[in-house]
Amino acid sequence: MGVSKSMADALNKQFNEEMNSAYIYRSMAADFYAKNLPGFAVWMTCQVDEELMHAEKIHRYLDEHNERVFYAAILEPQATWKSPLDIIKAALNHEKHITKCIHNLIHLARKVDDIATETFLSWFITEQVEEEASAQSLIEKLEMIGDSGTGLYQLDKEVATRSQNAPS
């Protein structure tokens, strides 16, 4: 059974959401570099790589179902934030948006009785739980250290150890 037109269109939209996420996070990484926080920039760059991997998963799924992938224009992302805490809060808010998008895809898959796509999307649900938890954990650490330059320095060193293969 193939993917319905409405499901293919929705998956294409999500593909572009994931590409946009990578673009937003790349801008956040640039701001971290500008703030002399290379560890946070590394953390955010790993986030970029994850979003691109999510987009690739959707791309392959559409390819496997002989559906065309369409690349939409990407809007210019915000370039600067007041603080590292503001950046991570913005990232968490964006992840919540993506979670809602994935939930909407699952609702559509159920509506059109597309069990294969619903099963495919279940991985993304688990991934979004991890994405939100990771950002929330960083927010809590940033709030804990407050205005401590030493604390921020230490946290920057800690987050620099994130690798592409580590859980988000």
C-alpha positions in Angstrom: 0.0 0.0 0.0 1.4 3.4 -1.0 1.4 6.7 0.8 -1.7 8.8 0.2 -1.3 12.2 -1.5 -2.2 14.0 1.7 0.3 11.9 3.7 3.1 12.5 1.1 2.3 16.3 1.2 2.4 16.3 5.0 5.7 14.3 5.1 7.2 16.8 2.6 6.2 19.6 4.9 7.8 17.8 7.8 11.0 17.2 5.8 11.2 21.0 5.3 10.5 21.6 9.0 13.5 19.4 9.8 15.7 21.3 7.3 14.6 24.6 8.8 15.4 23.3 12.2 18.9 22.6 11.1 19.2 26.1 9.7 17.9 27.6 13.0 20.3 25.6 15.1 23.2 26.5 12.8 22.4 30.1 13.5 22.3 29.4 17.3 25.7 27.7 17.0 27.0 30.8 15.3 25.8 33.0 18.1 27.4 30.6 20.7 30.7 31.0 18.8 30.3 34.8 18.8 29.7 34.7 22.6 33.0 32.7 23.0 31.1 29.6 24.0 32.6 26.9 21.7 31.3 24.0 23.8 27.7 25.2 23.4 28.4 25.7 19.7 29.6 22.1 19.4 26.4 20.9 21.3 24.2 22.9 18.9 26.1 21.7 15.8 25.4 18.1 16.9 21.8 19.2 17.1 22.1 20.5 13.5 23.4 17.1 12.4 20.5 15.3 14.1 17.9 17.5 12.4 19.6 16.8 9.0 19.4 13.1 9.9 15.7 13.4 10.6 15.2 15.1 7.3 17.1 12.3 5.6 15.0 9.6 7.2 11.8 11.3 5.9 13.5 11.8 2.4 14.4 8.1 2.3 10.9 7.1 3.4 9.3 9.1 0.7 11.8 7.8 -1.9 11.0 4.2 -0.8 7.3 5.0 -1.5 8.1 6.5 -5.0 7.0 9.9 -3.7 8.8 13.1 -4.8 10.6 15.2 -2.2 10.2 18.9 -2.6 12.6 21.5 -1.1 10.9 24.6 0.1 12.5 28.0 0.8 14.0 28.4 4.2 13.4 31.7 6.0 16.3 33.6 7.5 16.6 32.6 11.2 17.1 34.8 14.2 20.8 35.7 14.4 21.4 36.7 18.0 20.0 36.1 21.4 20.5 37.9 24.7 22.1 34.9 26.5 22.9 31.2 26.3 19.7 30.6 28.4 17.6 32.4 25.8 19.1 30.4 23.0 18.4 27.1 24.7 14.9 28.2 25.7 14.3 29.1 22.0 15.6 25.7 21.0 13.2 24.0 23.5 10.2 26.0 22.2 11.2 25.0 18.6 11.4 21.3 19.7 7.9 21.6 21.2 6.7 22.9 17.8 8.3 20.0 16.0 6.8 17.5 18.5 3.3 19.0 17.7 4.1 18.6 14.0 5.0 14.9 14.5 1.8 14.4 16.5 -0.2 15.9 13.7 1.4 13.6 11.2 0.5 10.6 13.4 -3.1 11.8 13.6 -3.2 12.1 9.8 -1.7 8.6 9.3 -4.5 7.3 11.6 -7.1 9.2 9.7 -6.0 7.8 6.3 -5.4 4.4 7.8 -1.7 4.4 6.9 -0.2 2.0 9.4 3.2 1.9 7.7 3.7 5.6 8.1 2.4 5.6 11.6 4.9 2.9 12.5 7.7 4.9 10.7 6.7 8.0 12.7 6.9 6.2 16.1 10.7 6.6 16.1 10.2 10.4 15.8 8.0 10.4 18.9 10.7 8.8 21.0 13.3 11.1 19.5 11.2 14.2 20.3 10.9 13.1 24.0 14.7 12.9 24.1 15.2 16.3 22.3 12.9 18.1 24.7 14.4 16.5 27.7 18.0 17.4 26.6 17.1 21.0 26.1 15.2 21.1 29.4 18.2 19.7 31.2 20.4 22.4 29.8 17.9 25.1 30.8 17.9 23.8 34.4 21.7 23.8 34.5 21.9 27.3 33.1 19.3 28.5 35.6 21.2 26.8 38.4 24.4 28.6 37.6 22.8 32.0 37.0 25.3 34.8 36.4 28.3 32.7 37.4 31.0 33.1 34.8 32.8 30.1 36.3 29.7 28.0 36.2 29.1 28.9 32.5 32.7 28.2 31.7 32.4 24.7 33.3 29.1 24.0 31.6 30.6 25.0 28.3 33.4 22.5 28.8 30.8 19.8 29.7 28.5 20.3 26.7 31.6 20.3 24.4 31.8 16.6 25.0 28.6 15.8 23.2 29.2 13.8 20.1 27.1 13.1 17.0 26.5 9.5 18.2 25.6 10.4 21.7 22.0 10.5 22.7 20.6 14.0 22.5 
